[in-house]
Amino acid sequence: MNTYTEKFSETLREVDLFVNQAIEKQYADTFMLPLALLYGVDYVRGEVPFIVPMDGQVDIYDMLSDIESAIQLYQQGFDSFAVVTCGWAAPISGDDDVDSIRPSEHEGRKRVRVMVMCHKGKLGSTLRFTGDETVTYDEGNALGSLADAVEGLHEILAVLHRANSKQNERQLP
């Protein structure tokens, strides 16, 4: 029997594959998306995840902090979700002066597309770089402002679910 971590890893890869295929069908340049994207993710009896496009906004942080995004996920019955955004990445050299240069201004910069999935409060992410077929998977080590914003949306969604659960308890005879 698979552990939760093994199932999470498998699901992260399945969600990434689905999202990548959807993006490749919809956009000519898959590393210059006009919007950050939000997907609802659900599971049906351990089968392949059910993934639904939910929202898109120019700024991923605005989308993740927007109560409407959480309400939309909640109303559609989703506990889990994934977000996708594009940006610039630059190599880390260990030289503080070089590493302090913004990735978009760094001479070694590359376009990157990031997908972050949140399930039961656990984060997993994938990185895809232009000109590289390799996909980098991270199952729970994400840090920084994007991870914090994803956790924030998860917390809002959890509050909505708890509030509904409390309301249902009060209505029981």
C-alpha positions in Angstrom: 0.0 0.0 0.0 1.3 3.5 -0.9 2.0 6.0 1.8 0.5 9.5 1.6 3.8 10.8 0.5 4.0 8.3 -2.4 0.4 9.1 -3.4 1.1 12.8 -3.1 4.2 12.5 -5.4 2.2 10.5 -7.9 -0.6 13.0 -7.9 1.7 15.9 -8.3 3.1 14.3 -11.4 -0.4 13.6 -12.8 -1.6 17.1 -12.1 1.5 18.6 -13.7 1.0 16.4 -16.8 -2.6 17.4 -17.2 -1.9 21.1 -16.6 1.1 21.1 -19.0 -1.0 19.4 -21.8 -3.8 22.0 -21.3 -1.3 24.9 -21.5 0.4 23.5 -24.6 -3.0 23.2 -26.3 -4.1 26.7 -25.3 -1.0 28.9 -25.6 1.6 29.3 -28.4 4.3 30.4 -26.0 3.9 28.3 -22.8 6.5 30.4 -20.9 4.8 33.8 -21.5 1.3 33.1 -20.2 -0.9 36.3 -20.1 -2.4 35.2 -16.8 -1.6 33.2 -13.7 -4.0 30.2 -13.6 -5.9 28.5 -10.9 -7.2 24.9 -11.1 -9.5 23.0 -8.8 -8.2 19.5 -8.0 -10.2 16.6 -6.7 -9.8 12.8 -6.4 -12.4 10.2 -7.1 -11.8 7.0 -5.1 -8.1 7.1 -5.6 -8.4 7.4 -9.4 -6.7 10.0 -11.6 -7.3 13.5 -10.3 -10.2 15.5 -11.6 -8.8 19.0 -12.6 -10.9 22.0 -13.6 -9.7 25.5 -14.7 -11.2 28.0 -12.2 -9.7 31.4 -12.6 -6.9 33.5 -14.2 -5.5 36.8 -13.2 -2.6 39.0 -14.3 -1.0 38.9 -10.9 -0.7 35.5 -9.1 -0.5 37.2 -5.7 -3.7 39.1 -6.3 -5.4 35.9 -7.4 -4.2 33.9 -4.3 -5.2 36.6 -1.9 -8.6 37.2 -3.5 -11.4 35.8 -1.3 -13.4 35.2 -4.5 -10.8 32.6 -5.6 -11.4 30.7 -2.3 -15.1 31.1 -2.6 -15.1 29.8 -6.2 -13.0 26.7 -5.1 -15.3 26.1 -2.1 -18.6 26.5 -4.1 -17.3 24.0 -6.7 -16.4 21.5 -3.9 -12.6 21.6 -4.2 -10.3 21.1 -1.2 -7.2 21.0 -3.3 -5.9 23.3 -6.0 -3.0 24.1 -8.3 -1.7 27.4 -9.6 0.5 28.1 -12.6 2.6 31.2 -13.3 5.6 32.2 -15.4 8.6 34.3 -14.7 12.4 34.6 -14.9 14.9 32.4 -13.1 18.7 32.9 -12.8 21.4 30.6 -11.6 22.7 31.0 -8.0 26.5 31.5 -7.9 27.2 31.9 -4.2 28.5 35.4 -4.9 26.2 37.8 -3.0 26.8 40.6 -5.5 25.8 38.5 -8.5 23.0 36.7 -6.7 21.4 40.1 -5.7 20.7 40.9 -9.4 17.1 40.5 -10.2 16.6 37.3 -12.3 15.0 39.3 -15.1 18.2 41.4 -15.4 20.7 38.5 -14.9 22.7 37.6 -18.0 22.1 33.8 -17.4 18.3 34.2 -17.0 15.8 31.7 -18.4 12.0 31.7 -18.5 10.4 29.4 -16.1 6.9 28.0 -15.6 6.0 27.0 -12.1 3.0 24.9 -11.0 2.3 24.6 -7.3 -0.3 22.1 -6.0 -1.8 22.3 -2.5 -3.5 19.2 -1.1 -4.4 18.9 2.6 -2.1 21.8 3.3 0.9 20.0 1.7 2.6 21.8 -1.2 4.3 20.3 -4.2 5.7 22.2 -7.2 7.1 21.6 -10.6 9.5 23.8 -12.6 9.9 23.8 -16.3 12.5 25.9 -18.1 12.7 27.1 -21.7 14.8 24.9 -23.9 14.9 22.0 -21.3 12.6 19.0 -21.4 13.5 18.1 -17.8 10.8 18.7 -15.2 12.0 19.5 -11.6 9.6 18.1 -8.9 9.6 19.5 -5.4 7.4 17.6 -2.9 7.1 19.9 0.1 10.3 22.0 0.3 9.0 25.1 -1.3 9.7 28.4 0.6 9.2 32.0 -0.2 6.4 34.4 -1.1 4.6 32.1 -3.6 4.5 29.2 -1.1 3.2 31.6 1.6 0.5 32.9 -0.8 -0.6 29.4 -1.7 -0.7 28.5 2.0 -2.8 31.6 2.6 -5.4 30.6 0.0 -5.5 27.1 1.5 -6.1 28.6 5.0 -9.0 30.7 3.6 -10.5 27.6 1.9 -10.2 25.6 5.1 -12.0 28.4 7.1 -14.9 28.2 4.6 -15.1 24.5 4.9 -15.0 24.7 8.8 -17.7 27.4 8.8 -19.9 25.3 6.6 -19.3 22.2 8.8 -20.2 24.2 12.0 -23.4 25.5 10.3 -24.4 22.0 9.4 -23.8 20.8 12.9 -26.1 23.5 14.3 -28.9 22.4 11.9 -28.9 18.8 13.1 -31.9 17.8 15.3 
